[in-house]
């Protein structure tokens, strides 16, 4: 629990991180192993810049896929670089004991906000996903992000994932979709052909909406119980 003393002294409480995604355990071991071998000249800020730049480039590559579908493979390369930078920056800071909790939390999530916008915009321009689906996924991502930030402040727990899905799982699904769309961008459902990413987008919107509602209800109940004791 957050104590009043902690709040008065620092003005900021570093929330407990909660990560329950499928790849969380393996990813953590790999990131720590990599961070311990990272050259001293590479700083967490360098990795943050790499993560954001790679996500922006992934969005640009999606837009270029409207002209040449081989750009989908560029997207996957940039998604890998985005994972490397975005996932390793905080681990590197912790391994080196160079944490800047307020700065790191703020910059990391501002970059996530900007990166998600460019990625979804690129998908919308690509022709592989219609704009309403792209906008719906972006809105759901922002809704989950806002809920997570509010829970971090009010509950003192920062959820890096929702259930079994986190950023890494989403990158894997997106990369797999790119590989399939490169060969066959459409999926046949009874009587109709739909864009693969449209179908995936609708499923993602439904899933993220359900996660948002369930998490919001759970956290509302938890806060109500805590503050009526």
Secondary structure, DSSP 8 states (H G I E B T S, - for coil): ---HHHHHHHS----EEE---TTHHHHHHHHHHHHHTS-TT--HHHHHHHHHHHHHHHHHHHHHTTT-TTHHHHHHHHHHHHHHHHHHHHHHHHHTT---HHHHHHHHHHHHHHHHHHHHHHHHHHTSS-HHHHHHHHHHHHHHHHHHHHHHHHHSEEESEETTEEHHHHHHHHHHHHHHHHH--EEEETTEEEEHHHHHHHHHHHHHHHHHHHHHHHHHHHHHHHTT-
